[in-house]
Amino acid sequence: QNLDPHTQGKGFSLRDLQWFAACCAAFVVIYLAARWQWAKCKLPKIRCWILTCVNSVVTPLLSFRSLFRIVNNKWEYEPVVGGSTSSRFCTVFFMAYLACELVVGTVDYRKQVSLVMGYVHHASYLALSLHLLHENRTNILAMTLLEELPTLILACDRLGGVGKALE
């Protein structure tokens, strides 16, 4: 089994695990820094949007490379169903977000994470992402993560409530 993410082989690589760990660490550090910055904000309804906002900024930016690659290849089957280093990183970043959202949500704002829209939704996307990563078919997921842009608008609106909550 070929574990090199640069090939069409299947499997996971040590680099995938390193990326995942680094992304999770970054998400936790960003969350803790934002939580510390807004220490007076006691509203978990607002804090629960911090990680979502970070994900909604980064994943669409990462997805542009896969989208461009696919459009540039005239939507040919092979580039769409394959994987690349950039699309693997995008997928791993998204997986780290999903995992961190579940863990941080369970610990810090449990009432904001519902069974269906939290645990089932995130676990389903984690399973799909894991499968696509294993099969080296990450281009399609990376391309569709552009759809996180509307979530960014929601997150910015919710986080805009920090000023009101501090008053």
N, C-alpha and C positions, 0 to 999 in steps of 0.2 A: 504494500500500500504506500503510495507516494504522499507524503505529508507536506510537500513544498507548496506554499500558496501561489507561487508563480506559475504552476503548471495546471493542467486540467485534472490532476489527480484528486482523489477524494480523501477526506480526513481533516484532522486539526493539526496545527503546528504549534511549536513552542512560542513562536511569535504571536499567534492568536491569543495564547494565554497571557503573554507579557502585555500585549495591548489591552486585554480585558482588565488585568490587574491595574495597569496605569490609568486607564479610563475610570475605573471604579474609585481609585484613590483621588483622582482629580474631581470627580463628582462629589465625593465626601468632603474634600477640602473646600470646594466652592460653596457647598451647602452650609458647612460650619462657619465659614467666613461671613456669608450673607446672614446667617442666623445670629452671629455675634454682632454684626453691624446693626442689625435691626433688633437688638436684644429687648427693647421696650415693646416690640410688637409681639403680643401674646396670642395672636390669632392664628391657629393652625390652618384655617381656611386660606390664609395668605401664604404662609410658609410652604404649603404643599405645592405651590407653583414654581418654586425656585429651580428645582431640577428639571421640571418640564420646560421652563424658559431656556435653560442652558441647552438642553437637547434640541429644542425647536430652532435655536440659532445655528447650531453646529451641523446637524444632520442635513438640512437643505443645502448648506454650503458644500458639504462632502458629496452630496448626491449629484451636483452639477457635472462632475467629471464623468460619472457613469451615464448620465442622460446625454451629455455631449457625445460620448463614445458611441452610444446606440444610435442616436440621430445621424451622426456622421457616417455610420455604416449602413444607412438607409434601412434601419430596422431589420437587418438580416438576422436570421435565427441564432446563429452562433454567438455573436457578441451579446445578445439579449440573455441567453440562457447560461452563459459562462460566468466566470469570476475574474477579478483582477485584484491586485494588491490594494488599490484605493477602495474598491467596493467591499473587500473583506474588512478593511479598517472601518469603513462606514457601518457595516453590519455589526462588528464587534463593539463599536462605540454605542450603537443603539441597544445592543444587548446589555452593556454595562449600565446604561440609563435605566432600562427596565428592571434589572436586578437591584440597583441602588434605590430606585423609587419604591420598590416593594419593601426592602429592608428599612430604609429611613422612614418610610410611611408607617410601617408597623411599629417602629420604636417611637417616633416623634409626633405623628399626627394620625394615629390609628383610626379615629372616627371619620377621617376624610377619605379613607381607602375602603371602598365598598367591595363586597364579594365579587360581583359581576364586573363592574367598571374598573376595579383595581386588580384583585388577585387573578381572576379568570382571564381578563383582558391582557394583562401583562404576561402572565404565564403562557398564554396561547402565542403571543408574539415572540416570546423567548423560545418556545419550542419550534416555531416556524423558522426563526432566525438561525437557531442551532442546526436544524435540518439543512437549510440552504448553505450555511457555512460548511458543514460536513460534505455536502455534495458539490461544493465549489460552484454554486449558482447564485452568487451574491449580487450580480449586476442588476437583476430585476428588482430586488429589495432596495438596493442603494438608490436606484432611479426613482422608486416610488416614495422614498422618504422626503422628497420635495414637498409632499403633502403635509409635512409638519409645519409649514409656514402659517396656515390658519391657526394652529395651536399656539404659535408665537404671539399672535394678536391677542388671543384669550389670556395667555400668561402675562403679557405686558399690562393688559387691563387689570387683571387680578393683583399683580404686584404693584400697580399704581395705587392700590388701596393702602399700601404701607404708610404713606404720608398721612392719610386720614386716620389710620389706626393709632398713629403716634400722637395725634392731637389731643 
